[in-house]
Amino acid sequence: MLQAFYWDSYEDTHWTKLQSQADVISRSFNSIWVPQSGYCNTGLNGKSMGYNPVWWFNQNSSFGTQEELKKMIATFNAKNVAVIEDVVINHKSGDKDWCDFPEEEWKGKKLKWSLADICRDDEANEKFPVSGNYDTGDHFGYRDLDHKGENVQKNVKTYLQFLKEEMGYKGFRYDMVKGYGAEFIKIYNEDAKPEFSVGEFWDSNYDNVVGWIKGTGYTSAAFDFPLKYIINDVFGNGNWGALTYKGVAGDPNMSRYAVTFIDNHDTYRNENGEKLQNNILAANAFILAMPGTPCIFLPHWKAYQTELEKMIAARKEAGISNQSRIVSGKYYDGGYVTIVQGERSKIMVISGYPQGVDTEGFTPVSVGTAENPNYAFYKETNPAKDITVYVEANEQPLYLYAWTDNDSPLTDGYPGTLLTKKRQVGDKVFYYMTLKADRLNFLLNKGDDATKTDDVRGITDDVFYTYNNRKATDHTAQYENERVIGEVDPLTFSNSETVAFFESPASWGRAACWAWNGSKNYTGGNWPGQQCEYIGKAANGNKIWKWPSTVTGTPANIMF
């Protein structure tokens, strides 16, 4: 993602200028984030960056006319580049006074406002009888909207619908989400269904940022402020060992929700020392190798476009995504080395000046410039082939732990990765996992040492195994010529089964089902009931569980 503005970037971010750069931008970026584009009739010298929103349906702004904006968005949409709107709904500014929000209409839908739409603890209560609910977050300088209120929710939903349907926006960047409860982002996203959503939860604490993501029901990503402050320490102060902690992006369970960045329009102003002053290109190289969704800041793009283009192209070639696995992260005296496995190959980024780094098997992509020499970005020269390990799906749970001959893990750390994906092979259903290696070793287990098999070593091609009583048995000769029919839908059941499926947050380690009907219990009668079978992930990253009833009849009530 490209953040296509900085503070007072009225010329660089004019809609016509961005449209003129669509060919170049679309070669590197899948999305661009632009300022709040509604008309704000206040601001310094008649200009506004959009954070004092007045009008929602009038999209004439300091960056161009509404028609120029629509043409720009349409141009990027035609190139499969999503335009992300900066959605400022924490607060609103009056038209001519503090609280006189203008009435607006679009396709027969009217936005009407009253003093009941403003939080009662807003500072406007000193002058106006505002009567909304108490604020659910931090206060800001304009009028805090009461997101508990039915009218505010209705108006916001209409506004987001307008942004998508009338203007062509594909996603939203929610401004200042500390100002209202995360649960409202869930309400708005479930109604609007944006292709992409990210919130500005400005907090250096990992738990707080992840807590906000969870509070949205995992309907939104968040800017990785914890990593931002780590980057400031590492690349600003040379504290290379601090990269041991990699923020939200470094958590394999949460990286898909992390939007990584070096600076944005606020931190770049450096009002509280947040701007990264040193090693800027090296820091960008680091996030371009990492999981998460990297967001490149426009001033950095302008200053380092040539090298950034090379690294973005290598990232795409390797297939690095927001869920890619960090294969290795190692501190050296004077620097740090990170290796990430993409869908097709690995990327290595060297940060600082570490000594004795083995780069054999990697080809340099960008090794710094005369002004920015302290990084090197490599792509794997000859990517390892794919080896698929199939295991008959007759046990649950079942984990696969795999590693290379030099002891580099290919799966999650022991006990490994839980097997969930299934394929039909002949007349049998097999779990499967595809790994990048020319040769690998693996073992199977049910989550602990007591159930693990002996090591299976020296695998160089696809194999078919069964697991039974701590023993892995090779059935490759029996199944290697069988037809692999395709994916098995996890949401399946036979006509004779009574089942329930349940979607939980990604953080849940297990789920139990409690089902009953009057005085009859269908789950054993002992709380918390029967354990559910984990069958895979939903498209939003949540976990899906299955409970098959073993009792005749259908329960009237069920809880998980």
C-alpha positions as CSV (number, residue, x, y, z in Angstrom):
1,M,0.0,0.0,0.0
2,L,1.1,3.5,-0.8
3,Q,0.2,6.3,1.6
4,A,-0.3,8.9,-1.1
5,F,-0.1,12.1,1.1
6,Y,1.7,13.8,3.8
7,W,0.8,16.9,5.8
8,D,0.0,19.8,3.4
9,S,0.7,17.7,0.3
10,Y,-2.0,19.6,-1.6
11,E,0.1,19.6,-4.8
12,D,1.6,16.2,-4.7
13,T,-1.7,14.6,-3.7
14,H,-3.9,16.5,-6.1
15,W,-6.3,14.0,-7.7
16,T,-5.2,14.8,-11.2
17,K,-1.5,14.3,-10.3
18,L,-2.2,11.0,-8.7
19,Q,-4.2,9.9,-11.7
20,S,-1.3,10.9,-14.0
21,Q,1.0,8.5,-12.0
22,A,-1.4,5.5,-12.1
23,D,0.8,3.5,-14.5
24,V,3.9,3.8,-12.3
25,I,2.1,3.3,-9.0
26,S,0.1,0.3,-10.2
27,R,3.4,-1.5,-11.1
28,S,4.3,-1.6,-7.4
29,F,1.2,-1.2,-5.3
30,N,-2.1,-3.0,-4.8
31,S,-3.7,-0.1,-3.0
32,I,-3.2,3.6,-2.3
33,W,-4.5,5.4,0.8
34,V,-5.7,9.0,0.2
35,P,-6.9,11.8,2.5
36,Q,-10.5,12.2,3.7
37,S,-12.0,13.7,0.6
38,G,-15.2,15.4,1.9
39,Y,-15.6,19.2,1.8
40,C,-14.3,21.0,4.9
41,N,-15.2,24.6,4.7
42,T,-12.7,25.7,7.4
43,G,-8.9,25.4,7.4
44,L,-5.7,27.5,7.1
45,N,-5.8,29.7,4.0
46,G,-8.9,27.8,2.8
47,K,-7.0,24.5,2.9
48,S,-7.8,21.4,4.9
49,M,-6.2,18.0,5.2
50,G,-9.7,16.6,5.8
51,Y,-9.6,15.9,9.6
52,N,-12.2,18.5,10.4
53,P,-15.0,16.9,8.4
54,V,-18.1,18.9,7.7
55,W,-19.8,17.5,4.6
56,W,-19.9,13.8,3.7
57,F,-21.6,13.8,0.3
58,N,-19.9,16.9,-1.0
59,Q,-16.5,15.5,-2.2
60,N,-14.9,18.7,-3.4
61,S,-11.8,19.2,-1.3
62,S,-8.4,20.8,-1.1
63,F,-7.1,18.0,-3.3
64,G,-9.5,18.6,-6.3
65,T,-13.1,18.4,-7.4
66,Q,-15.5,15.5,-6.9
67,E,-15.4,14.7,-10.6
68,E,-11.5,14.7,-10.6
69,L,-11.6,12.4,-7.6
70,K,-14.0,10.0,-9.3
71,K,-11.9,9.9,-12.4
72,M,-8.8,9.2,-10.3
73,I,-10.5,6.4,-8.4
74,A,-11.9,4.9,-11.6
75,T,-8.4,4.9,-13.2
76,F,-6.9,3.0,-10.4
77,N,-9.8,0.6,-10.2
78,A,-9.2,-0.2,-13.9
79,K,-5.7,-1.1,-13.0
80,N,-6.8,-3.3,-10.0
81,V,-5.4,-0.9,-7.5
82,A,-7.8,-0.3,-4.6
83,V,-8.2,3.3,-3.4
84,I,-8.5,3.4,0.4
85,E,-10.4,6.4,1.9
86,D,-9.4,8.0,5.1
87,V,-12.7,7.7,7.1
88,V,-13.0,10.3,9.8
89,I,-16.0,9.4,11.9
90,N,-14.8,9.8,15.4
91,H,-15.8,13.4,15.2
92,K,-17.4,16.0,13.1
93,S,-17.2,19.8,12.6
94,G,-20.1,22.2,12.4
95,D,-20.9,24.2,9.2
96,K,-20.8,27.7,10.8
97,D,-20.9,26.9,14.5
98,W,-19.8,24.1,16.8
99,C,-22.7,21.8,16.3
100,D,-24.6,22.8,13.2
101,F,-23.9,19.7,11.1
102,P,-25.4,20.2,7.6
103,E,-28.2,18.0,6.4
104,E,-27.3,16.1,3.2
105,E,-29.0,13.7,0.8
106,W,-27.9,11.0,-1.6
107,K,-30.2,8.7,-3.6
108,G,-33.1,9.7,-1.4
109,K,-31.2,8.9,1.8
110,K,-30.9,11.8,4.1
111,L,-28.4,12.6,6.8
112,K,-30.1,14.5,9.6
113,W,-28.4,15.5,12.9
114,S,-29.3,16.8,16.3
115,L,-27.6,17.6,19.5
116,A,-28.5,14.1,20.7
117,D,-25.8,12.8,18.2
118,I,-23.0,14.4,20.1
119,C,-21.6,12.8,23.2
120,R,-22.8,14.4,26.4
121,D,-19.3,14.7,27.8
122,D,-18.0,16.6,24.7
123,E,-16.7,20.0,25.4
124,A,-19.6,21.4,23.5
125,N,-21.7,20.8,26.6
126,E,-20.4,24.1,27.9
127,K,-22.4,26.0,25.3
128,F,-25.0,23.6,23.9
129,P,-27.3,21.0,25.5
130,V,-25.7,18.0,23.8
131,S,-27.5,14.8,25.0
132,G,-25.9,11.8,23.5
133,N,-24.4,8.9,25.4
134,Y,-21.1,9.2,27.2
135,D,-18.1,8.9,24.8
136,T,-16.8,5.3,24.4
137,G,-13.2,6.5,23.8
138,D,-10.8,9.4,23.9
139,H,-11.9,13.0,23.2
140,F,-10.8,15.1,20.3
141,G,-11.0,18.8,19.4
142,Y,-14.2,18.6,17.3
143,R,-17.6,17.2,18.2
144,D,-17.4,13.6,19.4
145,L,-20.1,11.6,17.7
146,D,-22.2,9.2,19.8
147,H,-21.6,5.9,18.1
148,K,-24.0,4.2,20.5
149,G,-26.8,6.3,19.0
150,E,-29.1,4.8,16.4
151,N,-29.0,7.9,14.2
152,V,-25.2,8.2,14.1
153,Q,-24.9,4.5,13.2
154,K,-27.5,4.9,10.4
155,N,-25.7,8.0,9.0
156,V,-22.3,6.4,9.1
157,K,-23.6,3.3,7.3
158,T,-25.1,5.5,4.6
159,Y,-21.8,7.4,4.3
160,L,-19.8,4.3,3.9
161,Q,-22.2,3.0,1.3
162,F,-21.9,6.3,-0.6
163,L,-18.1,6.1,-0.5
164,K,-18.2,2.6,-2.1
165,E,-21.1,2.9,-4.5
166,E,-20.9,6.5,-5.6
167,M,-17.2,7.3,-5.4
168,G,-15.7,3.8,-6.1
169,Y,-13.6,3.4,-2.9
170,K,-12.7,-0.2,-2.2
171,G,-11.5,0.1,1.4
172,F,-11.3,2.3,4.5
173,R,-8.6,3.6,6.8
174,Y,-10.4,4.6,10.0
175,D,-8.9,7.6,11.7
176,M,-8.4,7.9,15.4
177,V,-10.1,4.7,16.4
178,K,-9.2,5.2,20.1
179,G,-12.0,7.8,20.1
180,Y,-14.8,5.2,20.0
181,G,-15.3,1.5,20.8
182,A,-13.9,-1.1,18.5
183,E,-17.3,-2.8,18.5
184,F,-18.6,0.0,16.2
185,I,-16.0,-0.8,13.6
186,K,-17.4,-4.3,13.5
187,I,-20.9,-2.9,13.0
188,Y,-19.8,-0.6,10.2
189,N,-17.6,-3.2,8.4
190,E,-20.1,-5.9,8.6
191,D,-22.6,-3.6,6.9
192,A,-20.3,-2.0,4.3
193,K,-18.1,-5.0,3.6
194,P,-15.0,-3.1,2.4
195,E,-12.3,-5.1,0.6
196,F,-9.8,-3.7,3.1
197,S,-10.0,-2.1,6.5
198,V,-7.3,-0.7,8.7
199,G,-7.6,1.4,11.9
200,E,-5.3,4.0,13.4
201,F,-5.0,2.6,17.0
202,W,-2.0,4.7,18.0
203,D,-0.4,2.7,20.8
204,S,3.0,1.2,21.2
205,N,1.7,-1.7,23.3
206,Y,1.2,-4.9,21.4
207,D,-1.6,-6.2,23.7
208,N,-3.6,-3.0,23.3
209,V,-3.4,-3.0,19.5
210,V,-4.2,-6.7,19.3
211,G,-7.0,-6.1,21.8
212,W,-8.5,-3.5,19.4
213,I,-8.3,-5.9,16.4
214,K,-10.1,-8.5,18.5
215,G,-12.6,-5.9,19.5
216,T,-13.6,-5.3,15.9
217,G,-14.4,-9.0,15.6
218,Y,-11.3,-9.4,13.4
219,T,-13.1,-7.3,10.7
220,S,-10.2,-4.8,10.5
221,A,-6.4,-4.7,10.4
222,A,-4.4,-2.1,12.4
223,F,-1.3,-0.1,11.8
224,D,1.5,-1.8,13.6
225,F,2.5,1.0,15.9
226,P,4.4,-1.4,18.2
227,L,6.7,-2.3,15.3
228,K,7.0,1.4,14.4
229,Y,8.5,2.2,17.8
230,I,10.8,-0.8,17.6
231,I,11.9,0.4,14.2
232,N,12.6,3.9,15.6
233,D,14.8,2.3,18.3
234,V,16.6,-0.1,15.9
235,F,17.2,2.0,12.8
236,G,17.3,5.3,14.7
237,N,19.6,4.3,17.5
238,G,21.4,1.2,16.2
239,N,19.8,-1.1,18.8
240,W,19.8,-4.1,16.4
241,G,18.9,-6.6,19.1
242,A,15.5,-5.0,19.6
243,L,14.4,-6.6,16.3
244,T,14.0,-9.8,18.3
245,Y,10.5,-8.4,18.9
246,K,8.7,-7.6,15.7
247,G,5.4,-6.2,16.7
248,V,2.1,-7.5,15.5
249,A,3.7,-8.5,12.2
250,G,6.0,-10.8,14.0
251,D,3.2,-12.8,15.5
252,P,2.2,-15.6,13.1
253,N,-1.3,-15.7,14.5
254,M,-1.8,-11.9,14.0
255,S,0.4,-10.9,11.1
256,R,-2.5,-10.9,8.6
257,Y,-4.0,-8.0,10.6
258,A,-0.7,-5.9,10.7
259,V,-0.1,-2.9,8.4
260,T,3.5,-2.1,8.8
261,F,5.0,1.4,8.2
262,I,8.0,3.6,8.8
263,D,6.3,7.0,9.1
264,N,2.9,8.6,8.3
265,H,1.6,12.1,7.9
266,D,1.4,12.6,11.7
267,T,4.7,11.0,12.9
268,Y,6.5,12.7,10.0
269,R,5.8,16.1,11.5
270,N,7.9,15.0,14.5
271,E,5.9,16.9,17.1
272,N,6.8,14.4,19.7
273,G,10.0,12.9,18.2
274,E,8.3,10.0,16.4
275,K,9.8,10.6,13.0
276,L,12.6,8.2,11.9
277,Q,15.6,10.3,11.2
278,N,18.2,7.7,10.1
279,N,18.5,4.6,8.0
280,I,15.1,5.3,6.3
281,L,15.7,3.1,3.2
282,A,17.1,0.3,5.4
283,A,13.9,0.4,7.5
284,N,11.7,0.2,4.4
285,A,13.8,-2.8,3.2
286,F,13.0,-4.5,6.5
287,I,9.2,-4.1,6.3
288,L,9.2,-5.1,2.6
289,A,10.7,-8.5,3.7
290,M,8.3,-9.0,6.6
291,P,4.9,-10.5,6.9
292,G,2.1,-8.0,7.2
293,T,0.9,-5.4,4.7
294,P,3.7,-2.9,4.2
295,C,2.6,0.8,3.7
296,I,5.1,3.0,2.0
297,F,5.0,6.7,2.8
298,L,4.9,9.1,-0.1
299,P,8.0,11.1,0.8
300,H,10.0,7.9,1.1
301,W,8.6,6.7,-2.3
302,K,9.6,10.0,-3.9
303,A,13.1,9.9,-2.4
304,Y,13.9,6.2,-2.9
305,Q,11.6,5.0,-5.7
306,T,14.2,3.1,-7.7
307,E,15.4,0.9,-4.8
308,L,11.9,0.5,-3.4
309,E,10.6,-0.7,-6.8
310,K,13.3,-3.4,-6.9
311,M,12.4,-4.7,-3.5
312,I,8.6,-4.6,-4.0
313,A,9.1,-6.5,-7.2
314,A,11.2,-9.1,-5.4
315,R,8.7,-9.4,-2.6
316,K,5.9,-10.1,-5.2
317,E,8.1,-12.5,-7.1
318,A,8.8,-14.5,-3.9
319,G,5.1,-14.5,-2.9
320,I,5.6,-12.8,0.5
321,S,2.2,-12.1,2.0
322,N,0.7,-10.8,5.2
323,Q,0.8,-14.4,6.5
324,S,4.2,-15.5,5.3
325,R,6.4,-17.3,7.8
326,I,9.6,-15.8,9.4
327,V,12.1,-18.6,8.8
328,S,14.9,-17.0,10.7
329,G,15.7,-13.9,12.7
330,K,19.2,-13.6,14.0
331,Y,21.1,-10.8,15.9
332,Y,24.7,-10.2,15.0
333,D,27.1,-7.7,16.5
334,G,26.3,-4.7,14.4
335,G,23.1,-5.8,12.7
336,Y,20.3,-8.3,12.3
337,V,19.4,-10.8,9.6
338,T,15.8,-11.8,8.7
339,I,14.7,-14.5,6.3
340,V,11.0,-14.9,5.3
341,Q,9.5,-17.8,3.3
342,G,7.1,-16.7,0.6
343,E,4.8,-18.8,-1.4
344,R,7.4,-19.3,-4.1
345,S,10.8,-18.4,-2.5
346,K,12.6,-16.7,0.4
347,I,13.7,-13.2,0.9
348,M,16.6,-12.2,3.1
349,V,17.1,-8.7,4.5
350,I,20.3,-7.7,6.2
351,S,19.9,-4.7,8.5
352,G,23.0,-2.7,9.7
353,Y,26.5,-4.1,9.3
354,P,26.5,-7.6,10.7
355,Q,29.7,-9.6,10.1
356,G,29.9,-13.2,8.9
357,V,26.5,-13.5,7.3
358,D,26.2,-16.4,4.9
359,T,24.5,-15.2,1.7
360,E,25.1,-18.4,-0.3
361,G,22.0,-19.3,-2.3
362,F,20.7,-15.7,-2.4
363,T,21.0,-13.0,-5.2
364,P,21.2,-9.3,-4.3
365,V,18.3,-7.2,-5.2
366,S,19.2,-3.9,-3.5
367,V,22.3,-3.4,-1.5
368,G,21.9,0.1,-0.6
369,T,23.1,3.4,-2.1
370,A,26.0,5.7,-1.3
371,E,23.8,7.7,0.9
372,N,22.0,4.7,2.4
373,P,24.5,1.8,2.5
374,N,23.6,-0.1,5.7
375,Y,21.2,-2.8,4.4
376,A,21.1,-5.5,1.8
377,F,18.0,-7.1,0.3
378,Y,18.3,-10.6,-1.3
379,K,16.1,-13.1,-3.1
380,E,16.6,-16.8,-3.1
381,T,18.6,-17.8,-6.2
382,N,17.2,-21.3,-6.8
383,P,14.0,-21.6,-4.8
384,A,13.5,-25.0,-3.3
385,K,10.9,-27.3,-4.8
386,D,7.5,-28.1,-3.4
387,I,7.2,-31.3,-1.3
388,T,3.7,-32.3,-0.2
389,V,3.3,-34.5,2.9
390,Y,-0.1,-36.4,2.9
391,V,-1.4,-38.0,6.1
392,E,-4.6,-40.0,6.2
393,A,-7.2,-37.9,8.0
394,N,-8.2,-40.6,10.6
395,E,-7.0,-38.7,13.7
396,Q,-7.8,-35.3,15.1
397,P,-5.9,-33.2,16.2
398,L,-2.8,-34.1,14.2
399,Y,0.3,-32.0,14.0
400,L,3.2,-32.1,11.4
401,Y,6.6,-30.9,12.5
402,A,9.1,-30.6,9.6
403,W,12.7,-29.4,9.3
404,T,15.6,-29.4,6.9
405,D,18.9,-31.3,7.2
406,N,20.5,-28.1,8.8
407,D,17.7,-28.1,11.4
408,S,15.8,-25.1,10.0
409,P,12.1,-25.5,10.8
410,L,9.7,-25.7,7.9
411,T,6.5,-25.5,10.0
412,D,5.6,-23.8,13.2
413,G,7.7,-24.6,16.2
414,Y,7.2,-28.0,17.9
415,P,4.7,-29.6,18.1
416,G,4.4,-28.2,14.6
417,T,1.5,-27.0,12.5
418,L,-2.0,-28.4,13.1
419,L,-3.1,-30.2,9.9
420,T,-6.5,-29.0,8.7
421,K,-6.4,-28.9,4.9
422,K,-7.8,-32.0,3.2
423,R,-7.7,-33.6,-0.2
424,Q,-9.5,-36.6,-1.7
425,V,-6.9,-39.2,-2.8
426,G,-8.6,-42.2,-4.4
427,D,-11.2,-43.3,-2.0
428,K,-9.5,-41.8,1.1
429,V,-9.3,-38.4,2.6
430,F,-5.8,-37.1,3.5
431,Y,-4.6,-34.1,5.4
432,Y,-1.8,-32.4,3.4
433,M,0.8,-29.7,3.8
434,T,3.1,-28.4,1.0
435,L,6.6,-27.3,2.1
436,K,9.4,-25.6,0.4
437,A,12.5,-27.8,0.5
438,D,14.7,-30.0,-1.7
439,R,14.9,-32.5,1.2
440,L,13.1,-32.6,4.5
441,N,12.5,-34.5,7.7
442,F,9.2,-34.7,9.7
443,L,7.4,-36.3,12.5
444,L,3.7,-36.5,13.5
445,N,2.1,-36.0,16.9
446,K,-1.2,-35.1,18.6
447,G,0.3,-32.1,20.3
448,D,2.7,-33.6,22.8
449,D,5.8,-35.8,23.2
450,A,3.7,-38.8,24.4
451,T,2.1,-39.1,21.0
452,K,4.9,-38.3,18.6
453,T,6.3,-40.7,16.0
454,D,9.9,-41.4,15.2
455,D,11.6,-39.1,12.8
456,V,10.9,-39.7,9.1
457,R,14.0,-38.5,7.3
458,G,15.3,-37.8,3.8
459,I,12.1,-37.0,2.1
460,T,12.7,-35.6,-1.4
461,D,9.3,-36.0,-3.1
462,D,5.6,-36.2,-2.2
463,V,4.7,-38.9,0.3
464,F,1.6,-40.5,1.7
465,Y,1.6,-41.7,5.4
466,T,-0.8,-42.9,8.0
467,Y,-0.6,-42.2,11.7
468,N,-1.6,-44.8,14.3
469,N,-0.5,-45.2,17.9
470,R,2.7,-43.1,17.6
471,K,3.7,-44.8,14.4
472,A,4.0,-43.1,11.0
473,T,3.6,-45.7,8.2
474,D,4.6,-45.1,4.6
475,H,1.9,-45.8,2.0
476,T,3.4,-43.8,-0.8
477,A,3.7,-46.8,-3.1
478,Q,0.0,-47.4,-2.6
479,Y,-1.3,-43.9,-3.3
480,E,1.3,-42.1,-5.4
481,N,-0.5,-43.0,-8.6
482,E,-4.0,-42.5,-7.3
483,R,-5.9,-39.5,-8.6
484,V,-5.9,-36.5,-6.3
485,I,-9.4,-35.2,-6.8
486,G,-9.1,-31.8,-5.0
487,E,-9.9,-29.9,-1.8
488,V,-12.4,-31.4,0.7
489,D,-14.8,-28.8,1.9
490,P,-14.6,-28.7,5.7
491,L,-18.2,-27.7,6.0
492,T,-19.5,-31.2,5.0
493,F,-21.6,-33.8,6.9
494,S,-23.6,-36.9,6.0
495,N,-27.3,-37.0,5.9
496,S,-27.3,-39.2,9.1
497,E,-25.3,-36.7,11.1
498,T,-26.5,-33.9,13.4
499,V,-23.7,-31.3,13.4
500,A,-23.0,-27.7,14.3
501,F,-20.3,-25.5,12.9
502,F,-18.9,-22.6,14.9
503,E,-16.6,-19.7,14.0
504,S,-14.3,-18.4,16.7
505,P,-11.6,-15.7,16.9
506,A,-8.2,-16.9,15.6
507,S,-6.8,-16.8,19.1
508,W,-8.9,-19.6,20.5
509,G,-6.9,-22.8,21.2
510,R,-9.9,-25.0,21.5
511,A,-13.7,-24.9,21.6
512,A,-16.3,-26.9,23.5
513,C,-20.0,-27.3,22.8
514,W,-22.8,-27.4,25.3
515,A,-26.2,-28.5,23.7
516,W,-29.5,-29.2,25.4
517,N,-33.2,-29.5,24.9
518,G,-35.4,-29.2,28.0
519,S,-34.0,-31.7,30.5
520,K,-32.0,-33.6,27.9
521,N,-28.3,-32.8,27.4
522,Y,-26.6,-33.8,24.1
523,T,-23.0,-33.1,25.2
524,G,-22.4,-35.5,28.1
525,G,-23.9,-33.5,30.8
526,N,-20.6,-32.4,32.3
527,W,-19.6,-28.7,31.8
528,P,-18.1,-27.4,29.5
529,G,-19.5,-30.2,27.3
530,Q,-17.8,-32.0,24.3
531,Q,-14.7,-30.7,22.6
532,C,-15.2,-29.6,19.0
533,E,-13.1,-30.6,16.0
534,Y,-11.0,-27.8,14.5
535,I,-11.5,-28.1,10.8
536,G,-9.8,-25.0,9.3
537,K,-9.8,-21.2,8.9
538,A,-12.4,-18.9,7.5
539,A,-11.6,-16.3,4.9
540,N,-11.2,-13.7,7.6
541,G,-8.7,-15.7,9.6
542,N,-11.1,-16.9,12.2
543,K,-11.1,-20.6,13.2
544,I,-13.9,-23.0,12.2
545,W,-15.0,-25.8,14.6
546,K,-17.3,-28.8,14.1
547,W,-19.4,-30.5,16.7
548,P,-20.9,-33.9,15.7
549,S,-23.7,-35.0,17.9
550,T,-23.6,-38.6,19.2
551,V,-27.1,-38.5,20.7
552,T,-30.3,-39.2,18.8
553,G,-32.4,-36.1,18.3
554,T,-31.8,-32.4,17.7
555,P,-31.0,-29.9,20.5
556,A,-33.0,-26.7,20.8
557,N,-30.2,-24.8,22.5
558,I,-26.5,-24.7,21.9
559,M,-23.6,-22.6,23.1
560,F,-19.8,-22.8,22.5
